[in-house]
């Protein structure tokens, strides 16, 4: 049962990142409309960075919205983290990359809306850390 739980957690985390990549790439209508997809010329970072950012770093993050190199790093990061975590290969590298992405997203919305310092980005960082350390045992 413990192995199934770890497997489920790893697959769930990996698929969160892969789904974000696919939805932003094709614009499947969930978080990204088809006309805003990356393949249609949209920016995968603009929506979040222009509309969701707040707090002390708002100007920094809004300035990064739509920057081509940032879009590429973001999309490659989503794909890399999603693949490494889902397929349990290079998991420590994927967990580190995913943690950096989550930390940056956390800073973009700091302070969190519903808690003095915790939000889902911090929880994802902790889950990625758990998976990376657990990876010494093959699941």
N, CA and C of each residue as an Amber inpcrd file, in Angstrom:
protein
   417
   0.8180000  -1.1980000   0.0000000   0.0000000   0.0000000   0.0000000
   0.8620000   1.2620000   0.0000000   1.9930000   1.2010000   0.7400000
   2.8770000   2.3600000   0.8110000   3.4650000   2.6650000  -0.5650000
   3.8520000   1.6300000  -1.3080000   4.4160000   1.8420000  -2.6440000
   3.3810000   2.4470000  -3.5940000   2.1490000   2.0080000  -3.4660000
   1.0830000   2.5390000  -4.3220000   0.8320000   4.0110000  -3.9890000
   0.8810000   4.3480000  -2.7190000   0.6930000   5.7430000  -2.3210000
   1.8070000   6.6260000  -2.8730000   3.0550000   6.1670000  -2.7480000
   4.1850000   6.9400000  -3.2920000   4.0780000   7.0630000  -4.8090000
   3.7070000   5.9650000  -5.4650000   3.5320000   5.9890000  -6.9130000
   2.4480000   6.9880000  -7.3060000   1.3190000   6.9550000  -6.5980000
   0.2260000   7.8850000  -6.8870000   0.6450000   9.3340000  -6.6840000
   1.3750000   9.6010000  -5.6170000   1.8430000  10.9550000  -5.3490000
   2.7990000  11.4290000  -6.4410000   3.7220000  10.5480000  -6.8360000
   4.6810000  10.9140000  -7.8760000   3.9850000  11.1610000  -9.2070000
   3.0780000  10.2810000  -9.5820000   2.3560000  10.4590000 -10.8410000
   1.4820000  11.7140000 -10.8190000   0.8290000  11.9620000  -9.7020000
  -0.0110000  13.1580000  -9.5950000   0.8300000  14.4260000  -9.7620000
   1.9680000  14.4810000  -9.0940000   2.8210000  15.6720000  -9.2200000
   3.3550000  15.8120000 -10.6460000   3.7900000  14.7250000 -11.2230000
   4.3160000  14.7880000 -12.5870000   3.2620000  15.2260000 -13.5790000
   2.0630000  14.7020000 -13.4190000   0.9980000  15.0430000 -14.3540000
   0.4910000  16.4640000 -14.1800000   0.6410000  17.0370000 -12.9920000
   0.3050000  18.4570000 -12.8020000   1.1860000  19.3070000 -13.7190000
   2.4820000  19.0190000 -13.7390000   3.4020000  19.7820000 -14.5760000
   3.2060000  19.4790000 -16.0600000   3.0310000  18.2120000 -16.3950000
   2.8130000  17.8600000 -17.8060000   1.5170000  18.4630000 -18.3300000
   0.4610000  18.4290000 -17.5260000  -0.8070000  19.0040000 -17.9600000
  -0.6620000  20.4990000 -18.2060000   0.0240000  21.1990000 -17.3170000
   0.2320000  22.6370000 -17.5100000   0.9700000  22.8910000 -18.8170000
   1.9700000  22.0690000 -19.1240000   2.7180000  22.2130000 -20.3750000
   1.7920000  22.0110000 -21.5790000   1.0450000  20.9160000 -21.5850000
   0.1840000  20.5850000 -22.7270000  -0.9140000  21.6320000 -22.9050000
  -1.5270000  22.0570000 -21.8040000  -2.6020000  23.0450000 -21.8960000
  -2.0870000  24.3780000 -22.4190000  -0.9170000  24.8010000 -21.9700000
  -0.3600000  26.0710000 -22.4550000   0.1460000  25.9500000 -23.8930000
   0.6230000  24.7780000 -24.2640000   1.1100000  24.5700000 -25.6230000
  -0.0320000  24.5940000 -26.6410000  -1.0980000  23.8620000 -26.3450000
  -2.1980000  23.7090000 -27.3030000  -3.4240000  24.5760000 -27.0040000
  -3.5210000  25.1030000 -25.8010000  -4.6890000  25.8890000 -25.4330000
  -5.9470000  25.0430000 -25.4280000  -6.0190000  24.0970000 -24.5320000
  -7.1170000  23.1470000 -24.4940000  -8.3820000  23.7060000 -23.8470000
  -8.3280000  24.9430000 -23.4100000  -9.5120000  25.5840000 -22.8640000
  -9.6740000  25.4690000 -21.3620000  -8.6950000  24.9110000 -20.6800000
  -8.7950000  24.8150000 -19.2220000  -8.2070000  26.0870000 -18.6120000
  -6.9010000  26.1810000 -18.4950000  -6.2780000  27.4230000 -18.0190000
  -5.9290000  28.3420000 -19.1890000  -5.8480000  27.7670000 -20.3910000
  -5.4340000  28.5260000 -21.5640000  -6.4180000  28.3160000 -22.7020000
  -6.9510000  29.4030000 -23.2200000  -7.8270000  29.3240000 -24.3860000
  -6.9910000  29.0320000 -25.6250000  -7.6010000  28.4110000 -26.6310000
  -6.8580000  28.0120000 -27.8170000  -6.1990000  29.1960000 -28.5190000
  -6.8640000  30.3440000 -28.5300000  -6.2640000  31.5070000 -29.1970000
  -5.0790000  32.0780000 -28.4270000  -4.9290000  31.6920000 -27.1510000
  -3.8040000  32.1560000 -26.3470000  -2.7100000  31.1080000 -26.1950000
  -2.8540000  29.9720000 -26.8810000  -1.8660000  28.9020000 -26.7520000
  -0.5090000  29.3570000 -27.2860000   0.5030000  28.6660000 -26.8440000
   1.8640000  28.9910000 -27.2930000   1.9880000  28.7470000 -28.7920000
   1.3550000  27.6990000 -29.2930000   1.4080000  27.4050000 -30.7220000
   0.6600000  28.4400000 -31.5610000  -0.2810000  29.1490000 -30.9550000
  -1.0080000  30.2050000 -31.6660000  -0.3430000  31.5690000 -31.5060000
   0.8380000  31.5850000 -30.9040000   1.5620000  32.8400000 -30.7330000
   1.3690000  33.5170000 -29.4020000   0.6190000  32.8810000 -28.5020000
   0.4140000  33.4440000 -27.1690000   1.6240000  33.2270000 -26.2840000
   1.6530000  33.9200000 -25.1850000   2.7290000  33.7860000 -24.2100000
   2.2360000  32.9400000 -23.0380000   2.9360000  31.8440000 -22.7330000
   2.4960000  30.9990000 -21.6220000   2.6840000  31.6420000 -20.2470000
   3.4380000  32.7300000 -20.1800000   3.6730000  33.3760000 -18.8880000
   2.8280000  34.6290000 -18.6780000   2.3090000  35.2020000 -19.7320000
   1.6380000  36.5020000 -19.6270000   0.4120000  36.5020000 -18.7240000
  -0.4440000  35.5120000 -18.8490000  -1.6710000  35.4990000 -18.0680000
  -1.3960000  35.5520000 -16.5790000  -0.5500000  34.6610000 -16.1060000
  -0.2390000  34.6170000 -14.6790000   0.5270000  35.8630000 -14.2440000
   1.5700000  36.2020000 -14.9690000   2.4200000  37.3050000 -14.5330000
   1.7400000  38.6690000 -14.6210000   0.8250000  38.8410000 -15.5450000
   0.1480000  40.1360000 -15.6640000  -1.0830000  40.2450000 -14.7530000
  -1.7220000  39.1220000 -14.4570000  -2.9960000  39.1790000 -13.7380000
  -2.9680000  38.6590000 -12.3060000  -2.0710000  37.7440000 -11.9910000
  -2.1020000  37.1160000 -10.6720000  -1.0500000  37.6670000  -9.7110000
  -0.0560000  38.3480000 -10.2230000   1.0260000  38.8020000  -9.3540000
   0.5730000  39.9340000  -8.4430000   1.1930000  39.9620000  -7.2730000
   0.9140000  41.0140000  -6.2960000   2.0800000  41.0580000  -5.3170000
   2.0600000  42.0180000  -4.4400000   3.0520000  42.0840000  -3.3800000
   4.3020000  42.8460000  -3.7660000   5.3700000  42.6470000  -3.0010000
   6.5720000  43.4580000  -3.1660000   7.3370000  43.2290000  -4.4700000
   7.0980000  42.1170000  -5.1470000   7.8480000  41.8030000  -6.3650000
   7.0100000  41.9660000  -7.6320000   5.8680000  42.5950000  -7.5130000
   4.9140000  42.6680000  -8.6180000   5.5300000  43.2910000  -9.8690000
   6.2540000  44.3660000  -9.7370000   6.8290000  45.0250000 -10.9180000
   7.8800000  44.1520000 -11.5900000   8.6780000  43.4590000 -10.8120000
   9.6780000  42.5390000 -11.3770000   9.0010000  41.4690000 -12.2160000
   7.9920000  40.8220000 -11.6460000   7.3460000  39.7180000 -12.3530000
   6.5090000  40.2040000 -13.5360000   5.8390000  41.3220000 -13.4020000
   5.0870000  41.8550000 -14.5470000   6.0290000  42.2140000 -15.6910000
   7.2360000  42.6450000 -15.3620000   8.2250000  42.9580000 -16.3890000
   8.7130000  41.7350000 -17.1570000   8.5500000  40.5570000 -16.5730000
   8.9720000  39.3130000 -17.2360000   7.8800000  38.7200000 -18.1240000
   6.6670000  39.2140000 -17.9970000   5.5320000  38.6690000 -18.7570000
   5.7580000  38.8330000 -20.2480000   5.6260000  37.7400000 -20.9750000
   5.7240000  37.7770000 -22.4270000   7.1300000  37.8430000 -22.9830000
   8.1470000  37.8200000 -22.1320000   9.5350000  37.8270000 -22.6080000
   9.8340000  36.4400000 -23.1840000  10.2840000  36.4020000 -24.4140000
  10.4380000  35.1380000 -25.1360000  11.3050000  34.1320000 -24.3870000
  12.4360000  34.5440000 -23.8830000  13.3400000  33.5990000 -23.2050000
  12.6980000  33.0650000 -21.9180000  11.9260000  33.8910000 -21.2410000
  11.2170000  33.4600000 -20.0270000  10.1450000  32.4320000 -20.4010000
   9.4300000  32.6880000 -21.5080000   8.4340000  31.7180000 -21.9880000
   9.0860000  30.3680000 -22.2860000  10.2260000  30.3910000 -22.9630000
  10.9340000  29.1520000 -23.2960000  11.4030000  28.4260000 -22.0370000
  12.0270000  29.1460000 -21.1080000  12.4770000  28.5150000 -19.8630000
  11.3000000  27.9180000 -19.0990000  10.2050000  28.6530000 -19.0400000
   9.0250000  28.1850000 -18.3250000   8.4740000  26.9060000 -18.9550000
   8.2880000  26.9130000 -20.2540000   7.7190000  25.7490000 -20.9260000
   8.6590000  24.5430000 -20.8690000   9.9420000  24.7680000 -21.1010000
  10.8940000  23.6560000 -20.9960000  10.9610000  23.1430000 -19.5610000
  10.8380000  24.0530000 -18.5980000  10.8220000  23.6450000 -17.1980000
   9.6120000  22.7860000 -16.8780000   8.4320000  23.2040000 -17.3330000
   7.2320000  22.3950000 -17.1100000   7.3840000  21.0060000 -17.7160000
   7.8870000  20.9490000 -18.9400000   8.0650000  19.6640000 -19.6170000
   9.0950000  18.8030000 -18.8850000  10.2350000  19.3890000 -18.5390000
  11.3030000  18.6450000 -17.8550000  10.8210000  18.1020000 -16.5160000
  10.2230000  18.9510000 -15.7130000   9.7520000  18.5080000 -14.3930000
   8.6740000  17.4360000 -14.5610000   7.7340000  17.6740000 -15.4500000
   6.6670000  16.6980000 -15.6650000   7.1840000  15.3390000 -16.0850000
   8.1250000  15.3230000 -17.0280000   8.6630000  14.0420000 -17.5080000
   9.5110000  13.3500000 -16.4450000  10.3880000  14.0940000 -15.7840000
  11.2770000  13.4580000 -14.7980000  10.4980000  12.8920000 -13.6170000
   9.4950000  13.6230000 -13.1670000   8.7240000  13.1520000 -12.0160000
   7.7890000  12.0120000 -12.4350000   7.1290000  12.1440000 -13.5560000
   6.2030000  11.1020000 -14.0090000   6.9260000   9.7810000 -14.2700000
   8.0690000   9.8480000 -14.9470000   8.7630000   8.6200000 -15.3470000
   9.8810000   8.2120000 -14.3990000  10.0320000   8.9290000 -13.2780000
  10.9720000   8.5460000 -12.2260000  12.4150000   8.4510000 -12.7360000
  12.7840000   9.3230000 -13.6280000  14.1470000   9.3870000 -14.1570000
  14.6760000  10.7930000 -13.9140000  15.8820000  10.8790000 -13.4070000
  16.4880000  12.1770000 -13.0780000  15.5660000  12.9680000 -12.1490000
  14.9180000  12.2390000 -11.2550000  13.9000000  12.8400000 -10.3920000
  14.4540000  13.9550000  -9.5200000  15.6720000  13.7830000  -9.0140000
  16.2420000  14.8280000  -8.1610000  16.4260000  16.1240000  -8.9400000
  16.8590000  16.0260000 -10.1900000  17.0090000  17.2290000 -11.0280000
  15.6510000  17.8610000 -11.3080000  14.6760000  17.0180000 -11.6140000
  13.3330000  17.5260000 -11.8660000  12.7190000  18.1610000 -10.6280000
  12.9620000  17.5470000  -9.4680000  12.4310000  18.1000000  -8.2180000
  13.0780000  19.4430000  -7.9080000  14.3680000  19.5580000  -8.1650000
  15.0360000  20.8490000  -7.9400000  14.4840000  21.9110000  -8.8820000
  14.3550000  21.5700000 -10.1550000  13.8220000  22.5320000 -11.1280000
  12.3920000  22.9210000 -10.7770000  11.5790000  21.9490000 -10.4230000
  10.2030000  22.2290000 -10.0460000  10.1160000  23.0830000  -8.7900000
  11.0030000  22.8410000  -7.8500000  11.0190000  23.6370000  -6.6220000
  11.3870000  25.0830000  -6.9060000  12.3420000  25.2950000  -7.7970000
  12.7060000  26.6690000  -8.1770000  11.5200000  27.3550000  -8.8510000
  10.8580000  26.6430000  -9.7610000   9.6840000  27.2100000 -10.4250000
   8.6010000  27.5690000  -9.4120000   8.3390000  26.6680000  -8.4830000
   7.3000000  26.9130000  -7.4750000   7.6880000  28.0670000  -6.5450000
   8.9660000  28.1630000  -6.1940000   9.4140000  29.2670000  -5.3450000
   9.2190000  30.6070000  -6.0500000   9.5600000  30.6580000  -7.3340000
   9.3690000  31.8950000  -8.0940000   7.8880000  32.2490000  -8.2020000
   7.0480000  31.2530000  -8.4140000   5.6120000  31.5150000  -8.4860000
   5.0760000  31.9560000  -7.1250000   5.6090000  31.3780000  -6.0640000
   5.2240000  31.7840000  -4.7120000   5.5860000  33.2510000  -4.4750000
   6.7970000  33.6320000  -4.8660000   7.2220000  35.0250000  -4.6900000
   6.3780000  35.9830000  -5.5280000   5.8860000  35.5020000  -6.6630000
   5.0720000  36.3480000  -7.5340000   3.7160000  36.6690000  -6.9110000
   3.2320000  35.8210000  -6.0210000   1.9280000  36.0550000  -5.3910000
   2.0500000  36.3190000  -3.8910000   3.2710000  36.5850000  -3.4440000
   3.4950000  36.8250000  -2.0150000   2.9510000  38.1830000  -1.6060000
   2.3000000  38.2840000  -0.4850000   1.9780000  37.2430000   0.4850000
   0.7510000  36.4530000   0.0480000   0.6690000  35.1950000   0.4900000
  -0.4740000  34.3650000   0.1100000  -1.7970000  34.9730000   0.5690000
  -2.8460000  34.6640000  -0.1390000  -4.1570000  35.2540000   0.1300000
  -4.8290000  34.6960000   1.3830000  -4.6030000  33.4140000   1.7010000
  -5.3880000  32.7680000   2.7540000  -4.5960000  32.3120000   3.9710000
  -3.3240000  32.6560000   4.0310000  -2.4760000  32.2240000   5.1380000
  -1.3200000  33.2020000   5.2250000  -0.7430000  33.4010000   6.4080000
   0.3630000  34.3700000   6.5090000   1.5780000  34.0340000   5.6430000
   1.8630000  32.7270000   5.4440000   3.0400000  32.3890000   4.6370000
   2.9160000  31.1070000   3.8220000   1.9040000  30.2860000   4.0440000
   1.7680000  29.0320000   3.3030000   0.7670000  29.1600000   2.1680000
   1.0880000  28.5090000   1.0490000   0.1180000  28.3130000  -0.0260000
   0.4990000  27.0570000  -0.7890000  -0.2230000  26.7540000  -1.8590000
  -0.0020000  25.5030000  -2.5820000   1.3990000  25.3990000  -3.1700000
   2.0380000  26.5080000  -3.5000000   3.3890000  26.4480000  -4.0620000
   4.3800000  25.8670000  -3.0510000   4.2500000  26.2440000  -1.8030000
   5.1260000  25.7130000  -0.7520000   4.8470000  24.2260000  -0.5370000
   3.5860000  23.8390000  -0.5780000   3.2450000  22.4190000  -0.4320000
   3.8410000  21.6090000  -1.5770000   3.7620000  22.1280000  -2.8110000
   4.3600000  21.4280000  -3.9490000   5.8760000  21.2960000  -3.7870000
   6.5260000  22.3250000  -3.2740000   7.9760000  22.2410000  -3.0300000
   8.2660000  21.1090000  -2.0500000   7.4880000  21.0200000  -0.9840000
   7.6950000  19.9620000   0.0100000   7.4370000  18.5760000  -0.5810000
   6.4040000  18.4540000  -1.3930000   6.1080000  17.1600000  -2.0300000
   7.2350000  16.7720000  -2.9810000   7.7240000  17.7170000  -3.7710000
   8.8450000  17.4240000  -4.6730000  10.0870000  17.0060000  -3.8960000
  10.3350000  17.6570000  -2.7620000  11.4840000  17.2830000  -1.9290000
  11.3110000  15.8600000  -1.3950000  10.1140000  15.5420000  -0.9220000
   9.8510000  14.1810000  -0.4510000  10.0970000  13.1520000  -1.5470000
   9.5930000  13.4260000  -2.7350000   9.7710000  12.4840000  -3.8400000
  11.2300000  12.3340000  -4.2180000  11.9770000  13.4150000  -4.1940000
  13.3920000  13.3540000  -4.5520000  14.1620000  12.5100000  -3.5510000
  13.8840000  12.6890000  -2.2680000  14.5900000  11.9120000  -1.2460000
  14.1310000  10.4760000  -1.2100000  12.8780000  10.2350000  -1.4970000
  12.3430000   8.8800000  -1.5380000  12.8780000   8.1160000  -2.7410000
  13.3190000   8.8460000  -3.7650000  13.7380000   8.2300000  -5.0190000
  14.9340000   7.2960000  -4.8480000  15.5890000   7.3120000  -3.7010000
  16.6840000   6.3610000  -3.5040000  16.1690000   4.9280000  -3.5070000
  14.8800000   4.7550000  -3.1810000  14.2160000   3.4580000  -3.3400000
  13.4540000   3.5000000  -4.6480000  13.6000000   2.5110000  -5.4750000
  12.8720000   2.4740000  -6.7420000  11.4030000   2.1810000  -6.4880000
  10.5420000   2.9990000  -7.0290000   9.0990000   2.7760000  -6.8750000
   8.5960000   2.1280000  -8.1460000
